[in-house]
Every structure is written in structure tokens, then in C-alpha cells.
Amino acid sequence: MISQKLNDTLTLITPGTPAGAVLRSYWQPAALTEELQGERPVVPVRLMGEDLVLFRDQQGELGLIGRHCPHRGADLCFGRLENNGLRCPFHGWHFSRDGQCVEQPGEPEGSMMHTRIKNTSYPVMEKNGIVFAYLGDGEPPEFPNLDCFVAPESHVFAFKGLWECNWLQALEVGIDPAHASFLHRFLEDEDTDNSYGKQFRDKAEGAEIPMTQLLRDYPRPDITVEDTDYGLRLIALRQLHDGRTHVRVTNQIFPCAISVPMSREMIITQWHVPVDNENCYWYSMFTSFDQPVDKARMREQRLAEHTLPDYAPIKNRRNNYGYNAKEQQSQTYTGMGMDINVHDQWAVESLGRIQDRTKEHLGKTDVGIIRYRKKLRAAIDAMQKDNTTESLPMTNGTKPSSVSGPVSNDTITSSADWRAAFTASDAERRASCTGWNARLSDSTI
């Protein structure tokens, strides 16, 4: 358990907060590219407690500016998209994509007042289906060469979902390797040939049993956590009855992303991005090492569980997440259906909007959560001491562009050298990739 003061320090992210300053020092997902499709590419964005509006101008360039007009506060989401900017319908004030007011048609002829009016604006960049924004001070950092950024657009599918809770508890479920054996336990195994687009439905490399059975039969992983240039690597070892070892490698990419294996051919890179202190979006990029992603199929799977335009889950606390007592007895550990996102959603939302960590009791399998909180605290302390980002992960002597991968996979080995086993398994997968160059530029092991 931790103090309420420390809990606030780690969780609150609105402007001026310590954790908020750390998260703003990195590129964060702001919207899906698909949200800007249509005749009028203008969408509201609430990010890190700030109300913004994202738009694509007539030249195809993106702008992210304050949602409320600096004149009288009107909502620029209803602005007129013209002259490569947004014009407020209230009095016609016109703003370019860098937030500069360039015209005030109602002011006296010759007035230069507009030159002194500038709206909030932030840099934005598109990456394989997601628009990223940089809300920090100074020049934005480079992007790391993660697999989801290096792969061509054809091999990456992006989606998002709303969770009604603080970003930190959303992230922490992804760095908890033990929970998969319980929260995502399926009491009946599906045909793995029909596993496309579903997590924990495949077989691990070298296995003859489905992942659902493996996680169910071996619920006590031995977890190792290692520091890396990008954050943390988590290795969960499950000793099988026949003497072999199941090795699952996942990652925490600082500050608020994870990278996990989805199947033998696909990985997930997922950010947990604060909307405000009490809500967040998960943004996932599904990256294929094999064939181009069947985006229509994966989108259909996820839209069956979400509503537009806010990407809110259909199952939620207002309908008890679809809980079915009969199902809980015979099909799933939760009784909340087959979509593991719903399981995770219940787990993180049921803690309250902001988890009260003064009452928690962490165990040995929570080592990833403990190590991450220490890393976040160190980053907060460094920024408060130096007021720079130079001591943060991926900036403290490491160029973001030198970060590649990371390795995220499942394998089963009979060798005692499990590190060599998962390294070789990942290298083989990358070497056989023909749609793009998936080989790591340098060693990340």
C-alpha cells in the first residue's frame, strides 16, 4: 500500500501535475486516422485533461488546437473548415493549424489585433492509423522504431476503446502476467484455427495445446522483470509437467504503453492514454509479421463490442458488463463473454475511477507493477529536480530511434536456457517476414 499523496502524484495528469509533465514529454495517441474520414475531417479530442479539436485542412495537413475560441469561448468543433484552418462561426475569427489567429473580419479595418491572438496548439503526426500528439515543452522527441511504426500500413491495424478509470490502473493490468491465468481463463477451449484477431486463442510456438489450456493448467508463473532502454521487459515462465518451459515475453514501453504477443504471427502495442484523471482510452496497434492484416475483419470484430463515435464498450458498468452466472459456471472465469477486453475493462473499472492504493496489498507476482511505479517515481523526481527530460527513459543517453522491436512472444522450450529459446524464436519469426523488414537493427535482448 502507498500513501494518498503518492497515489495522487502517480495518477493525476492534468496540466501542472508531476505525472502529467512526464506523460506530456512523449508522443501520445490523440485519435484514430479513421475518425478524420468523411467530408468534414474535424473531431473533438480530450487529452490529458485538455479540450482540443483535431482537423485536416484542405492541403491534407493536420492541426490540433484548443477547442474553445479565444474570443468568447465558442466551440471550434463546429468551426468552418476553410482557408487551411478553422473559422469560428460566432464572429468569424480564423485560426491556422498552428493556432495563430489570422483574421478578425468584424474588427475595424486595418486592425492588427489578430497578430497578438494565438490559440493553444500542439504538434501532431500520423503513424499507421493513429494520430499522435506532443503536449510537452520544447521540440518533440524522435519516434522509437517500434515494430508497429516500422511495419507498412498494410500490416498494422489500429483501434481504440474507452475505459472509465484512471490511466495508471489501466496500464497496470497489462504488466501483470499472472492475471491471464484467471481473469482470461476459458473453461472450454476453442478451435485455434478460428483464432484470427483474438488474443490467447492461438498455440504458443512449439506447443500442441491451445494457450487457453496452458494458462488454465499452469497458473503460477515465475516472473522476472528487467530494465531496458525503453522501459521494462517482463518474462513469465511456466514450468510444464513434462519438463518443458513456456516462456512469455511482454514489455512496458515508457511511459504508458505495453507490447504483448497476440498470436504467433501478430503482436499488440497498446497505449493507455489519459482523457482526464478519471477516464482513458486504450489505443492498440496490431502488427503482423506474416500476411497483411485483415483490417475489415478485425474492425468488424471490435465494432461488435463498441459504439461510435466515442468507441465506448457496449458492455460496461451500467449493464454489469454482460455478466451471466451460468456462463461463469461453465464457460469463462468472469461470466462476461469471450472478449478479453471486457474482462480487463471490468478489472480496472471495478477498482473505482481512481484506485485507492492505500488499501492494496501487492504480492510477489506484482513485481512488474512495483518496478514500473519506481520508474515513474524516478522520472517524476528527475523532472522536478532538473526541469528537463534528459533523465527520462529513451532520452537518458539513448536516442529513441535506436529503440527497435521490442521482442514480444510466446514459446515453449525444453532447454534450460529460456533466454536463448525466446531469442531464437523471435529471430526466426522476423527472418521469415516477407512483407517488411522486421529484423532488429541491434540487439534488444
Phi, psi and omega in degrees: 000154180231168181286160177297324179298315179292322178301317178296319181298321183280335190255325188282134190229006180294165183308133179094356180269152182299311179293325177299321179296322179293311182297327179288349181275003180231156172296135180233141174301135180243332181191161171277144177302325182297338178292342181262006177283155181113180185290331184233093183280074179223123182223144174286145178226126170248116189220125178056035179080008180246140177265120186228170174227130180254135180212158173247124184277182185294341177271000180086005180271150181265146173226143176228109185230170178302141185288333185254130182300133180296351180286286182234010173088014180296156184280112182284354173296340177259014181293159176279123179276102183204158177050043178056040177189193178244133178248127181289126181291346184292305180226010174082008178298136186245134183236134175281174185289348174266011176087354182287132173284124184248352180199139173228083191296342180271349180281162182304148178306132178087357180296137178251016182303325184299333181292342181260002182252120176223128178279161171302139176211150181223148176295145178225154179207140179267137177220103171047050173101357178233137172267118178262147179233149176245115184256008184272184178272156176071195182286140178295151176285167172293159171278141171290156180271059176292155181306320183293340177265329182281323181297150177292161182304329181294339185254011182228131174242132182243142177207171178212166177207147183269132171239135184268069180197171179293148184299326187292317179290333174293315178296318188294335176293335181277350178243034181235083186297337185286333189292336184298330181287347182240296183303322182255028180283125175254128183278347173231137182268138179272165173291118183292345176292342179252034188265359188303131178081007183237137179274148180063024177250351183272184169255142174294153178300125181089006183251153175249001178242150180292155180301325181299320178289320181299314180294325181289320185279340184230081189270003184241080180286149171266114191254129175242137179238131182236142174285141177226173178296332184262347182157254182222146169249133180245126179243120179250119180255129175241118182277115182280159185295337182269010178095348177280169182233129171271126182245119177243122182248120176233173187216149168251118179259112188293139008264335191220033179237161174228159172228122185223152175285136176263320179203187179294333186251355187220143174239162177240129168250121189227126176262148174243099195254123180295128165281311173205198183293337189241007179214154178208162170249140163266133175246123181243138171243115180266116186247127182260133173270351186253255183272163172306148183290138173278085188293323180298318181292316182291324178293319179298319179300317185278328176290340175293343182247358185225158176247148176257155010266001187265359180056038178277140180291140178294319175273128185204183184296338182283340174238026177058031175058025180070022185303134180226114184298323180294318177299321181296333180283330191233345187237309183229155182292332183265332188074024185240026176093184188264352181274116184292340175299324178293320178301311179298319180301312177300316184300319184273328179282331182290348178284351188103164182303318172231115184303137174273093184281359175288348183246004183274160178224099183282146178250186182296326181285356177269020185300326178295319179294317179298314181294322179295316181299323176296320179294318178295318178298319179297321179293318178298314181298319181295318180292322180291328181282313187257345183057031176224171179259008189294340181260006183275153176307140183074003173230346184274068180092356179244129174281131179307325182292345178275350179275124180229170182082238353277175178290123177221110182198168174242136174209159176240133184225150173263356181275147175287341179272077183295333179294316178296327181293311182286332176295314180294321179298316180292318180298320179296318179298316181292321181294329181275357180288122183253342183280343179195165182276098183267359181297139179289139183289332176208174183290130175243014182269000000 
